[in-house]
Amino acid sequence: MSDEVILPEIQEYVSVKDAAKMLGLAYRTVHEYVSEGRIKAKRFSDVILIPIEEVKKFKPNIAGKPRTTVPQWRIPPEENTLFQTSIEVQLRSGKQAELRKRLDEIRRKKEHSFPGTIARYIVNSKLQPQRVEIELIWRSSIASDEAARQQALEAFKARLKDVLDWETASYDEGDVLMHA
């Protein structure tokens, strides 16, 4: 006899586990939201099911405090300079959805954080949808050495090799003169 619970398939409803996958959240987080009443759900015996419409309309609270002022320009001190790595690479044909899925996995698993960076951006161009721009901003006082940075970049490239065409990549580096 199996201990596996088989959930009933009821149209218009999903399990907490499936809702968590759809929202890109942890199972426990979705379960907490149901307990708090932030996501409406129905209990059928020992099973909690969530209406698909609830999942679609759910918007998590945005973390952090809203800005009330625009940050002022800053010039980094000489002993703690900032530098940038910029990469432009072509998205492989038909891989837009897979790229977003893979980036979400990287975010959820807390992978490829590039130790020593203070900002990381991955941008899909609106004018050229097949172009992806990767911007990494490093702080000199905490950045790892060049070899470690290259190793981290190679691991990142390997993780995305089937969705980004790294043979088309162009690289640039620069010093940050002023930032906000």
Buried (B, 14 or more C-beta within 10 A) or exposed (E): EEEEEEBEEEEEBBBBEBBBEBBEBEBEBBBEBBEEEBBEBEEEEEBBBBBBEBBEEBEEEEEEEEEEEEEEEEEBEEEEBBBBBBBBBBBBEEBBEBBEEBBEEBEEEEEBEBEBBBBBEBEBEEEEEBBBBBBBBBBBEEBBEEEEBEEBBEEBBEBBEEBBBEEEBEEEEEEBEEBE
